[in-house]
Amino acid sequence: MKYLWLFVLGICGWYNLQAQTWTADNGNGTFTNPLFYDEFTDPDLIRVGTDFYMVASSMHTMPGLPLLRSKDLVNWEFVTYVFDKLDLGPEFHLEGKKGVYGNGIWAPAIRYHKGKFYIFVNVNNYGLQVFSADRPEGPWIHKNMGGRIYDLGVLFDDDDKIYAVHGYDEVHLIEIKPDFSGYVEGSDRIIIPKGNAMGEGHHFYKINGKYYIISADYAPVGRMQCARADRPEGPYETTVISHRETMGIQQGWWTQGYGFWSDIPDEGSKFSFQPPSDNYFSAVPLHQGGIVDLPNGEWWGFSMMDMKSVGRLTYLSPVTWKDGWPYFGVEGNLGRSPRTWFKPDTGVEESPHAPYERSDDFSDNSLKPVWQWNHIPVDNRWELAKGVLRLHTLPAKSLMFARNTLTQRVVGPESMATVELDARGLKKGDVAGLALLNTPYYWVGVTRTDEGLMLRFYDMVKNVHTDKPLESAKVWLRAHGDYHNDLASLSYSTDGDTFETIGNQLRLGYQMHTFQGVRYALFAYNTEGKKGGRADFDNFEVYEPFADRSKNLPVGKIITLTNLANGERAWANPHGMLHHVASGSAEFEGLGCHFRVHDRGKGRVALEAMDGSGFLTVTGLGLSGDVRITKEETEASLFLWQDMLWGHCMLLSLHTNRFVGLNPVTGEPYAADWPGTRPDRKDGTVFAWQVVADVAD
């Protein structure tokens, strides 16, 4: 499977495939999480009329604070970056030992009050920043309030008082002056003492006269908490509203030794990785999010999940109110969120689309919005000229110190970026190329030495430079990332067709130094401490083999379902129940293990056993033995297919709102009372499906 996409490219052509990117919208009235398969960290979301607006952390990248808009909560469009540059000191220009890696903009709060949009965000060492605008497109006015109120939630109360909640474990409330000149003196108070299981990343709401604070807690693993009170100052009661939801994804590899605000690692730094565990949650489960209402009264939740080296991704969950608490999930399965669910009923029909175009031929007068600079760029040392991106080299001792490095988020679960590089303008000591920027990083590029132009590959983990003479100044550079398995490779071509891999099985990891996932990066710098020449980049193209998920719902086909927990097939046994049967038995290859997938609209399917016994139907409470085979199809025969990628699926019973599964230890028949799956997918709820025949539905 790893190199299947290379064959696909040859058959279908690069041009048609590179434009397709991940969208959550399945085109049939359902969506599949995540909303985007590229990093969108610490989301905050509001509704203004019939429009929804969402912002996220942008850390040290410029422009910053991306603002998106949607009509249906599933399909989003890019509106603007709230600022082009945030210049609060020399470190924002990549000066010094740390730069602002892992700092800058994180965990913003967006609010709308009396015709104005507001975004609040703390910048470490520089205080609370407030951005305001009459229109989401801007212009946005910036004011620095000072103080240190990080991961805050903001509420404009009915009496026009402005409150912010902040802190970890011990939650504080402070009142903000209406002109944003500072804080109301003496207003800072503790409203939830330590020991009440609250976390950070607060979202503050007033709903039906009550005050709600939703936060993320990591003690000892990720989950979402909610606090409730009759007054903003409390007293508050708390409960858990989302837990254990990993969507069947394990924690990825972690880079060790480079954490919060450490010095920039240089070439020669030592790296090690912590391997993932099978089922330890860590910070993976849904966390750091909030809720939003629809005009029709529905409520929806948004949150993020640590998704390996691709970074932190945004998820959308239905919300069910019960006993005055906004639980993530649906009735019968509160606290857990479906991976695939019905789209929010906003009354607007949107065609599936993504916020960004990822590929860029640099023929426009401006960069596409998907691009961000690593720190503040030097504007007179880059240009869009004659259809190329031209980077003029500046001195730097290594990639992480290189000014004017242009980046965009990688997209998962797998993607490949290719760019053309014309290195004729490089001078001695210059190096330019394509990088997988992270801590650690890897790159492939061209350098000019006394011997002429050299193709160079650099592996930061091994601290190895590999040089190869080049006869031509034009090369094609490629980075391939398998971000599900945290592996990558780099390659190059001298003709644009045949690529040679020079960095294979490169280990990727998530880390809290840059506090970001991996980024594709175009760079050019001089290693001899001077301004040098230039590098011209053209035709940056991104291909995503997982972007087309249309074949992941096998309607009109006959399939087998093999449980990942025990390797046995689901079987319509003669006792009228869904059971399981081991390989090697006569039943394993029989028609009782073949199921026809009938399309019942909006992602719903009915499964018919091909031995003639009938349809899978959930009876009673869906307990073990209640997944029956009935001659007649009923409403209880409907399942919502959960696309788990990689040929995996789950079956969500619309009778119980729980999943079909079995206990691999007890040998019991199937039930439909499982809340969800474990990270390793081997608890009995996840199937590997395989098509055995196509049929007319």
TORSEZA-757679 format. One line per field, with one value per residue (C-alpha): residue number from 1; x, y, z. Coordinates in steps of 0.1 Angstrom, whole numbers, plus 5000, padded with zeros to 4 digits. Example, Ala and Ser with C-alpha at 12.3 -4.5 7.8 and 13.67 -1.06 7.14 Angstrom:
<atoms>
seq: 1;2
c1: 5123;5137
c2: 4955;4989
c3: 5078;5071
</atoms>
This chain:
<atoms>
seq: 1;2;3;4;5;6;7;8;9;10;11;12;13;14;15;16;17;18;19;20;21;22;23;24;25;26;27;28;29;30;31;32;33;34;35;36;37;38;39;40;41;42;43;44;45;46;47;48;49;50;51;52;53;54;55;56;57;58;59;60;61;62;63;64;65;66;67;68;69;70;71;72;73;74;75;76;77;78;79;80;81;82;83;84;85;86;87;88;89;90;91;92;93;94;95;96;97;98;99;100;101;102;103;104;105;106;107;108;109;110;111;112;113;114;115;116;117;118;119;120;121;122;123;124;125;126;127;128;129;130;131;132;133;134;135;136;137;138;139;140;141;142;143;144;145;146;147;148;149;150;151;152;153;154;155;156;157;158;159;160;161;162;163;164;165;166;167;168;169;170;171;172;173;174;175;176;177;178;179;180;181;182;183;184;185;186;187;188;189;190;191;192;193;194;195;196;197;198;199;200;201;202;203;204;205;206;207;208;209;210;211;212;213;214;215;216;217;218;219;220;221;222;223;224;225;226;227;228;229;230;231;232;233;234;235;236;237;238;239;240;241;242;243;244;245;246;247;248;249;250;251;252;253;254;255;256;257;258;259;260;261;262;263;264;265;266;267;268;269;270;271;272;273;274;275;276;277;278;279;280;281;282;283;284;285;286;287;288;289;290;291;292;293;294;295;296;297;298;299;300;301;302;303;304;305;306;307;308;309;310;311;312;313;314;315;316;317;318;319;320;321;322;323;324;325;326;327;328;329;330;331;332;333;334;335;336;337;338;339;340;341;342;343;344;345;346;347;348;349;350;351;352;353;354;355;356;357;358;359;360;361;362;363;364;365;366;367;368;369;370;371;372;373;374;375;376;377;378;379;380;381;382;383;384;385;386;387;388;389;390;391;392;393;394;395;396;397;398;399;400;401;402;403;404;405;406;407;408;409;410;411;412;413;414;415;416;417;418;419;420;421;422;423;424;425;426;427;428;429;430;431;432;433;434;435;436;437;438;439;440;441;442;443;444;445;446;447;448;449;450;451;452;453;454;455;456;457;458;459;460;461;462;463;464;465;466;467;468;469;470;471;472;473;474;475;476;477;478;479;480;481;482;483;484;485;486;487;488;489;490;491;492;493;494;495;496;497;498;499;500;501;502;503;504;505;506;507;508;509;510;511;512;513;514;515;516;517;518;519;520;521;522;523;524;525;526;527;528;529;530;531;532;533;534;535;536;537;538;539;540;541;542;543;544;545;546;547;548;549;550;551;552;553;554;555;556;557;558;559;560;561;562;563;564;565;566;567;568;569;570;571;572;573;574;575;576;577;578;579;580;581;582;583;584;585;586;587;588;589;590;591;592;593;594;595;596;597;598;599;600;601;602;603;604;605;606;607;608;609;610;611;612;613;614;615;616;617;618;619;620;621;622;623;624;625;626;627;628;629;630;631;632;633;634;635;636;637;638;639;640;641;642;643;644;645;646;647;648;649;650;651;652;653;654;655;656;657;658;659;660;661;662;663;664;665;666;667;668;669;670;671;672;673;674;675;676;677;678;679;680;681;682;683;684;685;686;687;688;689;690;691;692;693;694;695;696;697
c1: 5000;5028;5037;5003;4999;5029;5010;4979;4998;5011;4977;4956;4979;4994;4973;4939;4949;4969;4939;4919;4923;4907;4871;4850;4818;4809;4784;4756;4743;4770;4805;4835;4860;4884;4871;4905;4934;4959;4967;4941;4950;4931;4899;4873;4840;4811;4778;4768;4734;4736;4774;4800;4835;4864;4900;4930;4965;4992;5022;5053;5041;5032;5007;4988;4954;4936;4899;4875;4838;4811;4774;4771;4799;4814;4826;4848;4863;4893;4884;4916;4946;4938;4973;5001;5029;5030;5062;5067;5105;5136;5129;5099;5125;5143;5170;5186;5187;5150;5131;5094;5092;5064;5053;5034;4997;4980;4945;4926;4891;4867;4836;4810;4793;4771;4783;4820;4842;4869;4897;4917;4949;4979;5014;5039;5060;5039;5005;4969;4964;4930;4921;4888;4870;4836;4839;4855;4876;4890;4908;4916;4928;4954;4957;4982;4965;4995;4991;4993;4960;4966;4942;4914;4877;4858;4822;4804;4776;4741;4751;4780;4806;4835;4848;4877;4884;4919;4943;4949;4932;4927;4903;4904;4878;4889;4870;4883;4878;4853;4879;4904;4930;4935;4917;4892;4913;4906;4884;4908;4894;4895;4861;4870;4896;4922;4910;4878;4892;4892;4919;4928;4918;4886;4855;4830;4793;4760;4732;4696;4707;4735;4772;4792;4830;4843;4879;4905;4921;4951;4954;4964;4949;4929;4892;4867;4852;4823;4815;4781;4769;4741;4766;4799;4818;4802;4799;4805;4797;4817;4813;4829;4812;4836;4861;4879;4872;4903;4885;4906;4939;4969;4994;5022;5060;5072;5105;5123;5144;5130;5100;5086;5106;5140;5168;5167;5183;5213;5229;5246;5219;5210;5175;5156;5119;5094;5075;5037;5019;4990;4962;4976;4955;4979;4965;4949;4912;4891;4900;4903;4870;4836;4800;4779;4742;4723;4694;4671;4682;4706;4740;4773;4807;4841;4875;4909;4929;4967;4971;5007;5032;5006;4997;4965;4933;4898;4867;4830;4806;4768;4759;4731;4718;4709;4702;4714;4748;4760;4774;4794;4776;4741;4714;4723;4760;4769;4806;4816;4815;4808;4835;4808;4775;4747;4756;4742;4707;4715;4691;4720;4732;4769;4790;4820;4850;4882;4894;4927;4942;4975;4993;5007;5024;5033;5018;4996;5006;5003;5009;4980;4966;4978;5014;5029;5064;5085;5087;5086;5101;5125;5103;5130;5147;5118;5095;5070;5088;5080;5058;5083;5089;5123;5141;5173;5196;5204;5230;5220;5239;5211;5176;5158;5176;5169;5149;5123;5114;5080;5059;5025;5010;5014;4981;4974;4971;4995;5006;5034;5047;5068;5085;5108;5140;5162;5195;5214;5213;5229;5263;5291;5278;5242;5218;5181;5155;5125;5123;5101;5103;5098;5120;5139;5139;5150;5157;5168;5182;5210;5242;5269;5305;5339;5333;5300;5264;5257;5225;5224;5203;5204;5191;5191;5186;5218;5234;5245;5250;5250;5263;5260;5273;5247;5250;5219;5208;5172;5159;5126;5124;5098;5088;5065;5050;5031;5018;4998;5029;5052;5075;5088;5111;5128;5137;5148;5146;5166;5139;5107;5096;5120;5127;5154;5149;5178;5162;5142;5123;5128;5113;5088;5074;5052;5069;5064;5093;5076;5043;5033;5031;5054;5054;5065;5091;5108;5141;5172;5201;5238;5261;5291;5276;5267;5240;5243;5224;5189;5168;5137;5109;5080;5050;5046;5022;5006;4990;4968;4961;4934;4916;4891;4871;4841;4850;4852;4815;4810;4773;4762;4789;4792;4818;4833;4838;4869;4871;4905;4903;4904;4908;4875;4847;4813;4789;4751;4749;4720;4706;4697;4724;4755;4784;4820;4838;4875;4896;4899;4863;4838;4816;4845;4843;4805;4778;4768;4800;4792;4770;4755;4757;4724;4724;4696;4707;4726;4753;4729;4733;4715;4735;4719;4735;4740;4730;4694;4688;4680;4692;4713;4688;4693;4666;4660;4688;4714;4729;4750;4728;4706;4722;4699;4693;4657;4639;4623;4643;4631;4643;4664;4683;4699;4736;4757;4789;4820;4849;4880;4903;4928;4899;4886;4850;4827;4789;4769;4735;4708;4686;4709;4733;4761;4785;4783;4811;4821;4843;4872;4878;4844;4833;4799;4779;4778;4761;4752;4760;4796;4804;4834;4868;4902;4932;4945;4911;4914;4886;4861;4843;4865;4863;4885;4862;4869;4849;4841;4817;4799;4761;4733;4715
c2: 5000;5024;5030;5024;5061;5061;5037;5058;5089;5072;5060;5090;5119;5143;5174;5159;5144;5171;5195;5171;5176;5162;5174;5161;5163;5129;5144;5122;5142;5130;5141;5122;5136;5153;5185;5191;5167;5194;5211;5235;5238;5252;5260;5285;5289;5313;5318;5352;5350;5321;5322;5304;5317;5298;5307;5287;5290;5300;5301;5318;5317;5348;5359;5347;5340;5323;5330;5306;5309;5282;5279;5243;5237;5211;5230;5260;5288;5309;5345;5362;5362;5386;5401;5400;5405;5405;5423;5423;5420;5407;5371;5374;5380;5347;5366;5350;5314;5307;5328;5324;5287;5273;5308;5335;5330;5301;5293;5324;5332;5347;5366;5389;5417;5446;5446;5439;5409;5404;5379;5376;5358;5358;5360;5347;5375;5402;5399;5397;5408;5421;5423;5439;5446;5456;5429;5395;5405;5434;5457;5444;5468;5455;5465;5450;5448;5433;5408;5370;5354;5323;5298;5322;5321;5354;5363;5396;5394;5409;5439;5446;5435;5416;5386;5363;5329;5315;5292;5255;5235;5266;5287;5325;5351;5387;5416;5434;5472;5481;5501;5472;5495;5469;5450;5462;5466;5440;5419;5389;5360;5323;5309;5272;5260;5234;5198;5201;5184;5215;5220;5248;5260;5275;5284;5306;5308;5321;5298;5302;5323;5299;5303;5274;5269;5241;5231;5205;5184;5161;5147;5120;5118;5140;5147;5176;5191;5214;5237;5253;5281;5307;5336;5343;5341;5308;5286;5261;5224;5203;5172;5153;5159;5140;5112;5082;5094;5088;5078;5047;5066;5058;5083;5088;5090;5119;5138;5137;5164;5195;5209;5242;5272;5255;5269;5262;5228;5231;5206;5180;5180;5146;5132;5103;5093;5078;5051;5050;5026;5004;5020;5047;5078;5105;5138;5121;5120;5149;5180;5218;5228;5243;5244;5264;5266;5265;5287;5257;5250;5222;5223;5211;5206;5213;5201;5189;5158;5152;5134;5122;5142;5159;5180;5187;5183;5197;5175;5182;5164;5164;5177;5163;5183;5161;5173;5207;5195;5197;5162;5154;5125;5113;5100;5065;5071;5103;5113;5096;5111;5094;5096;5098;5115;5134;5170;5198;5210;5246;5247;5254;5229;5233;5214;5197;5219;5226;5260;5260;5253;5236;5236;5268;5277;5311;5329;5352;5385;5371;5339;5316;5317;5283;5297;5311;5323;5309;5340;5375;5376;5401;5416;5429;5394;5375;5381;5366;5372;5358;5330;5318;5323;5338;5336;5357;5340;5355;5342;5314;5286;5260;5256;5266;5299;5306;5337;5338;5301;5296;5269;5252;5225;5189;5172;5136;5109;5107;5133;5141;5175;5182;5214;5226;5244;5264;5268;5288;5319;5303;5317;5299;5288;5291;5262;5259;5232;5215;5205;5186;5212;5199;5191;5173;5182;5167;5184;5178;5207;5221;5239;5256;5246;5251;5220;5234;5226;5197;5179;5177;5156;5163;5141;5160;5128;5113;5147;5134;5155;5135;5153;5144;5164;5179;5185;5206;5236;5225;5197;5185;5179;5157;5150;5121;5117;5088;5109;5080;5059;5090;5081;5101;5100;5126;5122;5142;5141;5157;5152;5156;5120;5096;5102;5087;5083;5096;5096;5066;5057;5091;5091;5119;5129;5153;5177;5208;5228;5243;5231;5223;5193;5188;5215;5215;5243;5261;5276;5293;5306;5312;5292;5315;5344;5367;5376;5353;5347;5335;5303;5301;5277;5268;5244;5234;5205;5184;5150;5132;5096;5095;5126;5106;5086;5080;5043;5038;5032;4999;5003;4979;4955;4921;4922;4902;4918;4905;4916;4931;4918;4880;4878;4860;4869;4881;4853;4850;4818;4793;4804;4838;4859;4876;4855;4850;4822;4813;4809;4773;4764;4757;4786;4811;4809;4804;4828;4834;4855;4875;4906;4928;4965;4983;5020;5036;5072;5097;5072;5046;5011;4978;4945;4914;4880;4863;4829;4840;4843;4880;4914;4924;4938;4951;4941;4951;4970;4956;4933;4903;4881;4911;4916;4893;4880;4888;4881;4915;4948;4973;5007;4987;4973;5006;5013;5044;5033;5047;5052;5044;5045;5018;4995;4996;5004;5004;4999;5024;5010;5037;5017;5020;5048;5024;5002;4966;4946;4915;4906;4886;4869;4855;4840;4857;4866;4902;4931;4966;4983;4993;5030;5032;5017;5017;5033;5000;4991;4956;4957;4940;4969;4975;4954;4951;4949;4934;4934;4899;4909;4939;4937;4960;4976
c3: 5000;5008;4971;4956;4951;4927;4904;4907;4897;4866;4855;4863;4858;4884;4874;4882;4915;4931;4935;4956;4994;5025;5032;5061;5040;5026;5001;5014;5043;5067;5077;5089;5114;5115;5099;5084;5082;5088;5120;5135;5171;5201;5181;5192;5174;5175;5155;5142;5126;5102;5099;5120;5126;5139;5149;5160;5173;5148;5172;5156;5120;5100;5090;5121;5136;5107;5106;5089;5081;5075;5068;5080;5105;5082;5051;5059;5038;5046;5055;5065;5088;5116;5114;5088;5113;5151;5160;5198;5199;5182;5189;5165;5138;5147;5166;5197;5209;5211;5186;5194;5186;5208;5217;5199;5193;5210;5223;5211;5221;5195;5205;5189;5208;5196;5160;5167;5164;5192;5195;5227;5230;5255;5241;5266;5281;5263;5278;5266;5230;5218;5182;5171;5138;5125;5098;5098;5068;5088;5092;5127;5154;5178;5214;5240;5275;5293;5321;5317;5311;5289;5275;5285;5279;5275;5282;5273;5299;5296;5316;5292;5317;5302;5321;5314;5330;5331;5349;5352;5379;5399;5378;5380;5370;5361;5347;5316;5313;5285;5266;5269;5286;5313;5341;5367;5398;5425;5402;5400;5421;5424;5414;5412;5437;5430;5433;5413;5382;5360;5335;5310;5276;5289;5270;5289;5281;5295;5285;5298;5327;5338;5335;5319;5317;5295;5299;5290;5318;5314;5349;5341;5305;5282;5287;5288;5319;5324;5353;5360;5382;5387;5389;5371;5404;5414;5433;5405;5403;5377;5356;5328;5294;5270;5278;5262;5226;5205;5173;5173;5170;5191;5206;5181;5185;5207;5203;5236;5253;5235;5252;5263;5252;5250;5229;5192;5186;5163;5139;5160;5187;5201;5195;5208;5205;5228;5209;5211;5234;5223;5244;5268;5261;5270;5256;5226;5236;5225;5245;5244;5229;5235;5222;5198;5190;5157;5148;5151;5187;5181;5199;5186;5202;5188;5201;5191;5193;5193;5160;5159;5138;5117;5147;5165;5145;5149;5155;5154;5178;5183;5218;5239;5269;5299;5334;5324;5311;5275;5269;5237;5220;5212;5235;5247;5243;5261;5265;5233;5198;5165;5139;5112;5119;5102;5092;5114;5104;5095;5066;5041;5015;5009;4984;4999;4999;5019;5033;5013;4979;4989;4956;4942;4909;4923;4892;4913;4927;4963;4981;4986;5021;5030;5032;5064;5071;5099;5121;5106;5070;5056;5029;5006;5004;4988;4958;4934;4901;4866;4880;4906;4943;4946;4980;4984;5008;5043;5067;5091;5108;5102;5089;5122;5122;5085;5078;5050;5053;5038;5052;5051;5073;5061;5055;5066;5070;5041;5015;4992;4982;4951;4940;4912;4922;4899;4917;4891;4912;4943;4954;4973;5007;4997;5003;4993;4992;5006;5043;5066;5093;5129;5158;5145;5108;5075;5041;5006;4985;4965;4978;4959;4970;4956;4934;4920;4926;4949;4958;4996;5020;5057;5085;5118;5139;5125;5118;5084;5052;5020;4989;4952;4923;4900;4863;4860;4882;4879;4902;4914;4952;4969;5005;5013;5047;5063;5092;5106;5112;5118;5089;5059;5030;5007;4971;4940;4902;4875;4848;4868;4861;4878;4915;4936;4973;4994;5029;5037;5069;5085;5120;5127;5160;5179;5203;5224;5212;5181;5195;5160;5137;5107;5080;5044;5041;5012;5024;5012;5034;5034;5056;5054;5074;5045;5020;4990;4959;4952;4947;4924;4934;4911;4908;4944;4943;4970;4965;4991;4984;5011;5000;4978;5004;4980;4978;5015;5018;4998;4990;4963;4971;4989;5017;5045;5079;5099;5135;5143;5179;5170;5133;5129;5105;5114;5107;5104;5124;5122;5156;5141;5157;5145;5157;5147;5130;5128;5097;5085;5092;5064;5076;5073;5035;5034;5023;5060;5062;5031;5035;5009;5017;5009;5006;5026;5022;5044;5050;5064;5054;5058;5057;5042;5048;5015;5028;5025;5063;5063;5076;5106;5130;5165;5190;5226;5243;5219;5244;5235;5213;5203;5169;5151;5116;5106;5074;5073;5073;5098;5112;5137;5107;5099;5107;5101;5085;5103;5079;5099;5068;5059;5050;5085;5097;5126;5125;5146;5153;5149;5172;5202;5191;5200;5181;5170;5188;5207;5236;5222;5255;5263;5230;5232;5201;5189;5208;5198;5231;5227;5234;5210;5203;5219;5203;5191;5175;5189;5215;5193;5176;5145;5113;5083;5054;5020;4988;4974;4947;4931;4928;4916;4945
</atoms>
